[in-house]
């Protein structure tokens, strides 16, 4: 009897250890982190980002317009995509580099310093945070030689974790666990598999979590109706309140709702009756959006926001090609000679995987994004009293999350279907 009890205790302890390992050990990264051999150099931040904020906003709008299909929900993080592409651009040369610079709107050197300053100076408080993380994963195949200066630059400006791994099922779990951890579990994974020709991943992960300055009370939340552009009505919980920052241009009205600390904000733009979301998105550009966000009116705005949760995922390769970044995806013409070399093979971008997730509710907003640039090898051949405004988001609208210092949208999307 005594031996039986001891056996049961031993089995229980083994089961407990197994559970603890599954809960905690599953997030452990087993790949070799090469940052031990690379010390980031000291970089001085820019004093002023205003000269390049318009360029960053312009890239965000051009990318958003190229992504939007006019009928389904869209949600991208231009900041996440810019970071991943900027890291990749540090390995590009010639026309490949020039095309990436043209699409992103800055030279690689400008991008490095801009993003380093931007990320280094992001505000964070007890009830609001925007955090970014970067990592580079490359195969341990001895045929692949990575340029040390490429890794050094990305360590300097992007604090990138650098991993060398066998690109097997364990590495697949490691990458997905890294993504899950760095997005606060909002994006569980970015890869379904690692293709046999993949040799490197450059990944940016972003997580946002903030409370409203004033959270909604239960008395401010009521069942309402959201009407899609095709006239179909959807029942939704609407959150009602008054705001003080009003937006208006020729084709839309909107408002700004701040998060705790007034460092970040939710921006809503509701196209005028008779103007579709697609038509409104096509009318936007970086300069007009920057001007709109810089010239906010003080007014009482009665607002209604639907509670919603949505996610989005896409391979951005064709979108970036359509914007002019073609050589980087061409197995013959891509020039990533500053990234590294692979014996008798050329290196090119195969996919740019992007996933986002957002939850908007009574207390605030949580959002996550991840962008993975997949590099492949290929056979080388080549004031006063004002009227009270009213903006109820009870039909399709455009929305953004912005940082209030630079007015840069780090998330931008369309809400066409609250059940989508």
C-alpha positions in Angstrom: 0.0 0.0 0.0 2.8 2.4 0.9 4.7 1.6 -2.4 1.5 2.3 -4.3 1.1 5.7 -2.7 4.7 6.6 -3.4 4.2 5.5 -7.0 1.1 7.7 -7.3 3.0 10.7 -5.8 5.8 10.2 -8.3 3.5 10.0 -11.2 1.7 13.1 -10.0 5.0 15.0 -9.8 5.9 13.9 -13.3 2.6 15.1 -14.6 3.0 18.4 -12.8 6.5 18.9 -14.2 5.1 18.1 -17.7 2.3 20.7 -17.4 4.7 23.3 -16.1 7.1 22.7 -19.0 4.3 22.9 -21.5 3.1 26.1 -20.1 6.5 27.8 -19.8 9.0 25.8 -21.8 7.0 26.0 -25.0 8.0 29.7 -25.4 11.7 28.9 -25.0 13.8 29.7 -28.1 16.2 26.9 -28.8 18.1 28.5 -31.7 21.5 29.9 -31.2 21.3 33.7 -30.5 24.4 35.2 -32.2 23.9 38.6 -30.4 26.6 37.4 -28.0 29.2 38.1 -30.6 27.7 41.4 -31.8 27.6 44.5 -29.6 25.2 47.3 -30.8 27.1 50.5 -31.4 26.0 53.7 -29.8 23.7 55.7 -32.1 22.6 59.3 -31.5 18.9 60.0 -32.1 17.7 62.7 -34.4 16.6 65.9 -32.8 13.6 66.3 -35.0 11.6 63.8 -37.1 9.2 66.3 -38.7 11.1 66.4 -42.0 10.5 62.7 -42.6 7.2 62.2 -40.8 5.3 63.2 -44.0 7.3 60.6 -46.0 6.4 57.9 -43.5 2.7 58.9 -43.6 2.9 59.0 -47.4 4.2 55.4 -47.5 1.5 54.3 -45.1 -1.2 55.8 -47.3 0.2 54.4 -50.6 0.5 51.0 -49.0 -3.0 51.2 -47.6 -4.5 52.2 -50.9 -2.7 49.4 -52.7 -4.0 46.9 -50.1 -7.6 48.0 -49.8 -10.0 46.1 -52.1 -13.0 48.3 -51.4 -15.2 45.5 -50.1 -13.6 43.7 -47.1 -12.1 44.7 -43.9 -8.5 45.8 -44.1 -5.9 46.3 -41.4 -2.2 46.9 -41.9 0.6 48.2 -39.8 2.7 50.4 -42.1 5.2 50.8 -39.2 5.8 47.0 -38.9 6.2 46.6 -42.6 8.5 49.5 -42.9 10.8 48.1 -40.1 11.0 44.7 -41.7 11.7 46.1 -45.2 14.2 48.6 -43.8 16.2 45.8 -42.1 16.2 43.9 -45.4 17.2 47.0 -47.4 20.5 47.1 -45.4 21.5 44.1 -47.5 20.4 45.5 -50.8 22.6 47.1 -53.5 22.1 48.8 -56.9 18.7 49.0 -58.5 17.2 46.7 -55.8 18.2 49.2 -53.1 17.0 52.2 -55.1 13.5 50.7 -55.7 13.1 49.8 -52.0 14.1 53.4 -51.1 11.7 54.8 -53.6 8.8 52.8 -52.2 9.6 53.6 -48.6 10.2 57.2 -49.4 13.7 57.5 -47.7 17.2 56.4 -48.3 18.3 53.4 -46.3 20.5 55.6 -44.1 17.6 57.9 -43.5 15.3 55.0 -42.7 17.8 53.5 -40.2 18.1 56.8 -38.2 14.4 57.7 -38.5 13.2 54.3 -37.3 15.9 54.1 -34.6 14.8 57.5 -33.2 11.1 56.8 -33.6 11.3 53.5 -31.7 13.8 54.8 -29.1 11.5 57.7 -28.2 8.1 55.9 -28.0 6.3 56.8 -24.9 5.2 54.1 -22.5 3.1 54.3 -19.3 1.2 52.2 -16.9 -1.9 52.2 -19.0 -0.5 52.5 -22.5 2.3 51.0 -24.5 3.5 50.5 -28.0 6.4 48.1 -28.3 8.4 46.7 -31.2 10.8 43.9 -31.5 13.0 42.7 -34.4 14.7 39.4 -35.2 16.8 37.9 -38.0 16.8 34.1 -38.5 19.1 32.5 -41.0 19.9 28.9 -41.9 23.0 27.1 -40.6 23.6 25.7 -44.1 27.4 26.1 -44.6 26.8 27.2 -48.2 25.3 30.4 -46.8 27.6 33.2 -45.6 26.0 36.2 -43.9 27.7 39.6 -44.2 28.8 40.5 -40.7 28.3 44.3 -41.3 24.7 43.6 -42.4 24.0 41.9 -39.0 25.9 44.7 -37.2 23.9 47.5 -38.8 20.6 45.8 -37.9 21.8 45.2 -34.4 22.8 48.9 -34.1 19.6 50.4 -35.4 16.9 47.8 -34.8 18.2 45.9 -31.7 17.5 42.8 -33.8 17.9 39.4 -32.1 20.0 37.3 -34.5 19.5 33.5 -34.7 21.2 30.8 -36.7 19.2 27.6 -36.9 18.8 24.5 -39.1 15.5 25.6 -40.5 13.6 22.5 -39.5 10.4 21.9 -37.5 12.1 23.1 -34.3 13.1 26.4 -35.9 9.5 26.8 -37.2 8.3 26.5 -33.6 11.0 28.9 -32.4 10.0 31.6 -34.9 6.3 31.2 -34.2 6.9 31.2 -30.4 9.0 34.4 -30.8 6.1 36.0 -32.8 3.5 34.9 -30.2 5.6 36.2 -27.3 6.5 39.6 -28.9 2.9 40.3 -29.9 1.5 39.5 -26.5 -0.1 36.4 -27.9 -2.3 38.4 -30.3 -0.6 36.8 -33.3 -0.1 33.0 -32.5 2.1 32.3 -35.5 3.4 33.7 -38.8 4.6 30.6 -40.6 2.8 27.4 -41.5 6.0 25.9 -42.8 9.6 26.8 -43.8 10.0 26.2 -47.6 13.1 24.2 -48.6 14.7 27.2 -50.4 14.2 29.7 -47.5 17.5 30.9 -46.1 16.6 33.9 -43.9 13.7 35.6 -42.2 13.7 39.3 -41.1 10.8 39.8 -38.7 9.2 42.7 -37.0 6.6 42.3 -34.3 4.5 45.0 -32.8 2.1 45.1 -29.8 -0.1 47.9 -28.7 -2.2 48.0 -25.5 -3.9 51.1 -24.2 -6.9 52.2 -22.1 -9.1 55.1 -23.2 -8.7 58.3 -21.2 -12.2 57.6 -20.1 -13.4 54.1 -20.3 -17.0 53.5 -21.3 -19.6 52.8 -18.6 -22.2 50.1 -19.1 -24.8 52.9 -19.5 -22.9 54.1 -22.6 -23.1 50.8 -24.4 -26.3 49.9 -26.3 -27.3 47.6 -29.1 -27.2 49.4 -32.4 -27.2 48.8 -36.1 -24.3 48.9 -38.5 -25.3 49.1 -42.2 -22.9 47.7 -44.7 -22.5 49.4 -48.1 -24.7 46.8 -49.7 -27.6 47.8 -47.3 -27.3 44.7 -45.1 -27.9 45.6 -41.5 -25.9 44.0 -38.6 -26.6 44.1 -34.9 -23.7 45.5 -32.9 -22.9 46.9 -29.5 -22.3 50.6 -30.0 -20.2 52.7 -27.5 -21.5 56.3 -27.2 -19.7 59.3 -25.7 -18.7 62.9 -26.5 -15.3 63.8 -27.8 -13.6 67.2 -28.2 -11.4 66.8 -31.3 -13.2 67.0 -34.6 -11.9 66.2 -38.1 -13.4 67.2 -41.5 -12.3 67.3 -45.1 -14.2 67.5 -48.4 -15.3 63.9 -48.3 -15.5 62.8 -44.6 -16.0 63.8 -41.0 -14.3 62.2 -38.1 -12.9 62.5 -34.6 -9.9 61.7 -32.4 -10.4 59.7 -29.3 -7.3 59.6 -27.0 -5.9 56.8 -24.9 -4.7 57.3 -21.4 -1.7 59.7 -21.3 -2.7 61.4 -24.6 0.4 59.9 -26.3 -1.7 57.7 -28.6 -5.1 58.1 -30.2 -7.8 56.3 -32.2 -8.8 58.2 -35.4 -12.1 57.6 -37.1 -13.0 59.0 -40.6 -16.6 58.4 -41.8 -17.1 59.1 -45.5 -19.9 61.5 -46.4 -23.2 60.0 -47.5 -22.8 59.0 -51.2 -19.0 58.5 -50.9 -17.9 54.9 -50.6 -15.0 53.9 -48.4 -13.1 52.9 -51.5 -13.6 56.3 -53.1 -12.5 58.0 -49.9 -9.4 55.9 -49.5 -8.4 56.6 -53.2 -8.7 60.4 -52.4 -6.2 60.2 -49.6 -2.5 60.9 -49.8 0.3 61.4 -47.2 0.3 65.2 -47.4 -3.5 65.6 -47.1 -3.7 63.2 -44.2 -0.8 64.9 -42.4 -2.5 68.2 -42.8 -5.8 66.8 -41.6 -4.3 65.4 -38.5 -2.3 68.6 -37.8 -5.4 70.9 -38.2 -7.9 69.4 -35.7 -10.9 71.5 -34.7 -12.0 71.9 -31.1 -15.7 71.0 -31.0 -18.2 68.8 -29.1 -18.6 65.6 -31.1 -21.3 63.1 -30.2 -19.7 59.8 -31.2 -20.5 56.1 -31.5 -18.0 53.4 -32.0 -19.0 49.8 -32.6 -17.2 47.2 -30.5 -15.2 45.1 -32.9 -12.4 42.6 -33.2 -10.9 41.8 -36.6 -7.7 40.3 -38.0 -6.0 40.4 -41.4 -3.3 38.5 -43.1 -1.7 38.7 -46.5 1.4 38.2 -48.5 2.4 41.8 -49.4 4.7 40.7 -52.3 2.4 41.6 -55.2 1.3 44.8 -53.5 4.9 46.0 -53.0 5.7 45.0 -56.7 2.8 47.1 -57.8 4.3 50.1 -55.9 7.6 49.7 -57.8 9.6 47.3 -55.7 10.1 44.7 -58.4 13.8 43.7 -58.5 13.8 42.6 -54.9 11.4 39.7 -55.8 13.1 38.8 -59.0 15.3 35.7 -58.6 17.6 36.9 -61.4 17.8 40.6 -60.9 17.6 40.9 -57.1 20.9 42.3 -55.6 21.3 41.5 -51.9 25.0 41.2 -52.1 25.5 43.2 -48.9 23.3 40.7 -47.0 25.4 37.7 -47.8 26.2 35.0 -50.4 25.0 31.5 -51.1 27.2 29.2 -53.2 26.1 29.4 -56.9 22.7 30.9 -56.0 21.2 34.3 -56.0 19.3 35.7 -53.0 15.9 37.3 -53.4 12.7 38.1 -51.4 10.1 35.3 -51.8 7.3 36.5 -49.5 6.5 39.4 -47.2 4.0 37.9 -44.8 1.9 40.3 -42.7 -0.6 39.6 -40.0 -2.6 42.0 -37.8 -5.2 41.7 -35.0 -7.2 44.4 -33.2 -9.8 44.5 -30.4 -11.7 47.7 -29.7 -13.9 47.7 -26.6 -15.1 49.6 -23.6 -11.8 49.8 -21.8 -9.5 50.5 -24.7 -7.7 48.8 -27.6 -5.3 45.9 -28.1 -3.6 45.4 -31.4 -0.7 43.3 -32.7 1.1 43.0 -36.0 3.9 41.0 -37.4 5.8 41.2 -40.7 8.2 38.5 -42.0 10.4 39.0 -45.0 11.3 35.6 -46.3 14.6 35.4 -48.3 15.1 32.5 -50.7 17.9 31.2 -52.8 17.5 30.7 -56.5 19.8 29.5 -59.3 21.8 32.5 -60.2 21.7 33.6 -63.8 21.1 37.3 -63.1 -12.2 78.6 -30.5 -15.9 80.4 -30.2 -19.1 78.5 -29.6 -19.7 75.9 -32.2 -22.5 73.6 -33.2 -22.4 70.2 -31.8 -21.1 67.7 -34.3 -22.2 64.1 -34.6 -20.1 61.2 -36.0 -21.7 57.8 -35.5 -19.7 54.9 -37.0 -22.8 53.0 -37.9 -21.7 52.3 -41.5 -18.3 51.5 -43.1 -15.4 53.8 -42.0 -11.7 54.2 -42.1 -9.8 54.1 -38.8 -6.2 54.5 -37.5 -4.1 54.3 -34.4 -1.6 57.1 -34.3 1.1 58.4 -32.1 0.3 62.0 -31.1 3.8 63.3 -31.2 4.4 62.6 -34.9 0.8 61.9 -36.2 2.1 58.8 -37.8 -0.5 56.0 -38.3 1.1 52.8 -37.0 -2.2 50.9 -37.8 -4.7 51.8 -40.5 -7.7 49.9 -41.7 -11.2 49.9 -43.0 -14.3 48.5 -41.2 -16.7 47.2 -43.8 -18.3 44.4 -41.9 -18.4 44.2 -38.1 -18.8 40.4 -38.3 -16.1 40.0 -40.8 
